[in-house]
């Protein structure tokens, strides 16, 4: 019988899963540059408002994004600077491995196409 993951391991899987969706990753990468509104994300990412709102809500529910009200507008930003550090570490790791993970037959871009 397999040993179940620890609480910390399961939380790490959930965190990485939340970032594994391309639109959510693009939103997080955009928010690294500073706060913005859903409307700004719609314009910059070229996706429907409902799609952006759904993904922002997911990131907010995960505790990765927070909203700040200003009048009738809501500005979103990253909740924790550690997320920026994580994404920077991902870039370093990808470069160090020569982006070989993208060739993986299970998780690479060809496998997911």
DRENPA-3360 file (N, C-alpha, C; in nm, 2 decimals, always signed):
BEGIN
1 = XXXXXXXX = +0.09/-0.12/+0.00/+0.00/+0.00/+0.00/+0.09/+0.12/+0.00 ~ +0.06/+0.22/-0.09/+0.15/+0.34/-0.10/+0.13/+0.43/+0.02 ~ +0.24/+0.49/+0.06/+0.24/+0.59/+0.17/+0.18/+0.72/+0.12 ~ +0.07/+0.76/+0.19/+0.01/+0.89/+0.14/+0.11/+1.01/+0.17 ~ +0.09/+1.11/+0.08/+0.18/+1.23/+0.10/+0.15/+1.30/+0.23 ~ +0.25/+1.36/+0.28/+0.23/+1.44/+0.41/+0.14/+1.56/+0.37 ~ +0.09/+1.63/+0.47/+0.01/+1.75/+0.45/+0.09/+1.85/+0.37 ~ +0.22/+1.87/+0.41/+0.30/+1.97/+0.34/+0.32/+1.93/+0.19;
9 = XXXXXXXX = +0.34/+1.80/+0.17/+0.36/+1.75/+0.03/+0.24/+1.78/-0.05 ~ +0.12/+1.75/+0.00/+0.00/+1.76/-0.07/-0.03/+1.91/-0.10 ~ +0.00/+2.00/+0.00/-0.01/+2.14/-0.02/+0.08/+2.19/-0.13 ~ +0.20/+2.14/-0.14/+0.30/+2.17/-0.25/+0.24/+2.13/-0.38 ~ +0.18/+2.01/-0.39/+0.12/+1.96/-0.51/+0.01/+2.05/-0.55 ~ -0.07/+2.10/-0.46/-0.18/+2.19/-0.49/-0.13/+2.32/-0.54 ~ -0.03/+2.37/-0.48/+0.03/+2.50/-0.52/+0.08/+2.49/-0.66 ~ +0.16/+2.39/-0.69/+0.22/+2.37/-0.82/+0.11/+2.35/-0.93;
17 = XXXXXXXX = +0.01/+2.27/-0.89/-0.11/+2.25/-0.98/-0.18/+2.38/-1.01 ~ -0.19/+2.47/-0.91/-0.26/+2.60/-0.94/-0.18/+2.68/-1.04 ~ -0.05/+2.67/-1.04/+0.04/+2.74/-1.14/+0.06/+2.67/-1.27 ~ +0.01/+2.54/-1.28/+0.04/+2.46/-1.40/-0.06/+2.50/-1.51 ~ -0.16/+2.57/-1.49/-0.25/+2.61/-1.59/-0.20/+2.74/-1.66 ~ -0.18/+2.73/-1.79/-0.11/+2.84/-1.87/-0.17/+2.98/-1.84 ~ -0.30/+3.00/-1.84/-0.36/+3.13/-1.82/-0.33/+3.18/-1.68 ~ -0.34/+3.09/-1.58/-0.31/+3.14/-1.44/-0.16/+3.18/-1.43;
25 = XXXXXXXX = -0.07/+3.10/-1.49/+0.07/+3.13/-1.49/+0.09/+3.27/-1.55 ~ +0.03/+3.29/-1.67/+0.04/+3.42/-1.73/-0.01/+3.54/-1.65 ~ -0.12/+3.52/-1.58/-0.17/+3.62/-1.48/-0.07/+3.65/-1.37 ~ -0.02/+3.54/-1.31/+0.08/+3.56/-1.21/+0.20/+3.63/-1.26 ~ +0.25/+3.59/-1.38/+0.37/+3.66/-1.43/+0.34/+3.81/-1.46 ~ +0.22/+3.84/-1.50/+0.18/+3.98/-1.53/+0.18/+4.05/-1.39 ~ +0.13/+3.99/-1.29/+0.12/+4.06/-1.16/+0.25/+4.08/-1.09 ~ +0.35/+4.00/-1.14/+0.49/+4.03/-1.09/+0.53/+4.17/-1.12;
33 = XXXXXXXX = +0.48/+4.23/-1.23/+0.52/+4.36/-1.27/+0.44/+4.47/-1.19 ~ +0.34/+4.43/-1.12/+0.26/+4.53/-1.04/+0.11/+4.50/-1.05 ~ +0.04/+4.56/-0.97/-0.11/+4.54/-0.96/-0.18/+4.59/-1.09 ~ -0.29/+4.52/-1.11/-0.38/+4.56/-1.23/-0.52/+4.51/-1.21 ~ -0.61/+4.56/-1.29/-0.75/+4.52/-1.29/-0.77/+4.40/-1.38 ~ -0.88/+4.34/-1.37/-0.92/+4.23/-1.46/-0.93/+4.29/-1.60 ~ -0.98/+4.41/-1.62/-0.99/+4.47/-1.75/-0.85/+4.48/-1.81 ~ -0.75/+4.52/-1.73/-0.61/+4.53/-1.78/-0.56/+4.39/-1.83;
41 = XXXXXXXX = -0.59/+4.29/-1.75/-0.55/+4.15/-1.79/-0.62/+4.11/-1.92 ~ -0.75/+4.14/-1.93/-0.82/+4.11/-2.05/-0.75/+4.17/-2.17 ~ -0.72/+4.30/-2.16/-0.65/+4.37/-2.27/-0.51/+4.31/-2.30 ~ -0.44/+4.29/-2.20/-0.30/+4.24/-2.22/-0.29/+4.09/-2.26 ~ -0.38/+4.01/-2.21/-0.37/+3.87/-2.24/-0.46/+3.83/-2.36 ~ -0.56/+3.91/-2.40/-0.64/+3.89/-2.51/-0.74/+3.77/-2.49 ~ -0.78/+3.76/-2.36/-0.88/+3.66/-2.33/-1.01/+3.72/-2.28 ~ -1.12/+3.64/-2.28/-1.25/+3.69/-2.23/-1.24/+3.73/-2.09;
49 = XXXXXXXX = -1.32/+3.83/-2.05/-1.33/+3.88/-1.91/-1.37/+3.77/-1.82 ~ -1.47/+3.68/-1.86/-1.51/+3.57/-1.78/-1.40/+3.47/-1.75 ~ -1.32/+3.45/-1.85/-1.20/+3.36/-1.83/-1.10/+3.41/-1.73 ~ -1.07/+3.54/-1.75/-0.97/+3.60/-1.66/-1.03/+3.61/-1.52 ~ -1.16/+3.65/-1.51/-1.22/+3.65/-1.37/-1.22/+3.52/-1.30 ~ -1.24/+3.41/-1.38/-1.24/+3.28/-1.32/-1.11/+3.24/-1.27 ~ -1.00/+3.27/-1.35/-0.87/+3.23/-1.31/-0.82/+3.32/-1.19 ~ -0.85/+3.45/-1.19/-0.81/+3.54/-1.08/-0.88/+3.49/-0.95;
57 = XXXXXXXX = -1.01/+3.45/-0.96/-1.08/+3.40/-0.85/-1.01/+3.27/-0.79 ~ -0.97/+3.18/-0.88/-0.90/+3.06/-0.84/-0.77/+3.10/-0.76 ~ -0.69/+3.19/-0.82/-0.57/+3.23/-0.76/-0.59/+3.30/-0.63 ~ -0.70/+3.38/-0.62/-0.74/+3.44/-0.49/-0.78/+3.34/-0.39 ~ -0.85/+3.24/-0.43/-0.89/+3.13/-0.34/-0.77/+3.05/-0.29 ~ -0.67/+3.04/-0.37/-0.55/+2.97/-0.33/-0.46/+3.06/-0.24 ~ -0.49/+3.18/-0.22/-0.42/+3.27/-0.14/-0.30/+3.33/-0.21 ~ -0.29/+3.32/-0.34/-0.18/+3.37/-0.42/-0.20/+3.52/-0.47;
65 = XXXXXXXX = -0.32/+3.56/-0.48/-0.35/+3.69/-0.53/-0.45/+3.76/-0.43 ~ -0.43/+3.89/-0.42/-0.52/+3.96/-0.33/-0.58/+4.08/-0.41 ~ -0.70/+4.13/-0.37/-0.76/+4.24/-0.44/-0.76/+4.37/-0.34 ~ -0.75/+4.48/-0.40/-0.75/+4.61/-0.33/-0.86/+4.70/-0.40 ~ -0.96/+4.74/-0.33/-1.07/+4.82/-0.38/-1.02/+4.97/-0.39 ~ -1.05/+5.03/-0.50/-1.03/+5.17/-0.52/-1.15/+5.23/-0.59 ~ -1.24/+5.28/-0.51/-1.37/+5.32/-0.57/-1.44/+5.20/-0.61 ~ -1.49/+5.20/-0.73/-1.56/+5.08/-0.78/-1.47/+4.98/-0.85;
73 = XXXXXXXX = -1.34/+5.01/-0.85/-1.25/+4.92/-0.92/-1.17/+4.83/-0.82 ~ -1.13/+4.72/-0.87/-1.06/+4.62/-0.78/-0.92/+4.60/-0.85 ~ -0.82/+4.63/-0.78/-0.68/+4.61/-0.83/-0.62/+4.48/-0.77 ~ -0.57/+4.39/-0.85/-0.51/+4.27/-0.80/-0.36/+4.27/-0.80 ~ -0.30/+4.20/-0.70/-0.16/+4.19/-0.69/-0.13/+4.06/-0.63 ~ +0.00/+4.02/-0.63/+0.05/+3.90/-0.57/+0.04/+3.92/-0.42 ~ -0.01/+3.81/-0.35/-0.02/+3.82/-0.21/+0.11/+3.81/-0.13 ~ +0.21/+3.74/-0.20/+0.34/+3.71/-0.13/+0.45/+3.73/-0.23;
81 = XXXXXXXX = +0.55/+3.80/-0.19/+0.67/+3.82/-0.28/+0.74/+3.68/-0.30 ~ +0.72/+3.59/-0.21/+0.78/+3.46/-0.23/+0.74/+3.39/-0.36 ~ +0.63/+3.42/-0.41/+0.58/+3.37/-0.54/+0.67/+3.42/-0.65 ~ +0.72/+3.54/-0.65/+0.81/+3.59/-0.75/+0.94/+3.52/-0.74 ~ +0.99/+3.49/-0.61/+1.11/+3.41/-0.60/+1.10/+3.27/-0.65 ~ +0.98/+3.21/-0.64/+0.96/+3.08/-0.69/+0.97/+3.08/-0.84 ~ +0.90/+3.17/-0.90/+0.90/+3.18/-1.05/+1.04/+3.21/-1.10 ~ +1.12/+3.29/-1.03/+1.25/+3.32/-1.07/+1.34/+3.19/-1.06;
89 = XXXXXXXX = +1.32/+3.11/-0.96/+1.39/+2.99/-0.94/+1.35/+2.89/-1.05 ~ +1.22/+2.89/-1.09/+1.18/+2.81/-1.20/+1.25/+2.84/-1.33 ~ +1.27/+2.97/-1.36/+1.34/+3.01/-1.48/+1.48/+2.97/-1.48 ~ +1.55/+2.98/-1.36/+1.69/+2.94/-1.35/+1.70/+2.79/-1.37 ~ +1.61/+2.71/-1.31/+1.61/+2.56/-1.33/+1.58/+2.52/-1.47 ~ +1.49/+2.59/-1.54/+1.46/+2.56/-1.68/+1.59/+2.59/-1.76 ~ +1.65/+2.70/-1.74/+1.78/+2.73/-1.81/+1.89/+2.62/-1.78 ~ +1.90/+2.59/-1.66/+2.00/+2.49/-1.62/+1.98/+2.35/-1.68;
97 = XXXXXXXX = +1.85/+2.32/-1.70/+1.82/+2.19/-1.76/+1.81/+2.19/-1.91 ~ +1.83/+2.31/-1.97/+1.81/+2.33/-2.11/+1.66/+2.31/-2.15 ~ +1.57/+2.34/-2.07/+1.43/+2.33/-2.09/+1.39/+2.19/-2.13 ~ +1.46/+2.09/-2.09/+1.44/+1.95/-2.12/+1.30/+1.90/-2.08 ~ +1.25/+1.96/-1.97/+1.12/+1.91/-1.92/+1.01/+1.93/-2.03 ~ +1.03/+2.02/-2.12/+0.94/+2.04/-2.23/+0.94/+1.93/-2.33 ~ +1.04/+1.84/-2.32/+1.05/+1.73/-2.41/+0.99/+1.60/-2.34 ~ +0.96/+1.61/-2.22/+0.90/+1.50/-2.14/+0.78/+1.44/-2.21;
105 = XXXXXXXX = +0.78/+1.31/-2.23/+0.67/+1.24/-2.30/+0.53/+1.25/-2.22 ~ +0.54/+1.28/-2.09/+0.42/+1.29/-2.01/+0.38/+1.43/-1.99 ~ +0.47/+1.52/-1.96/+0.43/+1.66/-1.93/+0.48/+1.77/-2.03 ~ +0.56/+1.73/-2.13/+0.61/+1.82/-2.23/+0.50/+1.88/-2.32 ~ +0.53/+1.98/-2.39/+0.43/+2.05/-2.47/+0.37/+1.96/-2.58 ~ +0.45/+1.86/-2.63/+0.40/+1.77/-2.73/+0.30/+1.67/-2.67 ~ +0.32/+1.63/-2.55/+0.23/+1.54/-2.48/+0.10/+1.60/-2.45 ~ +0.10/+1.73/-2.42/-0.02/+1.80/-2.38/-0.10/+1.86/-2.50;
113 = X = -0.04/+1.85/-2.62/-0.11/+1.91/-2.73/-0.22/+1.82/-2.78;
% end
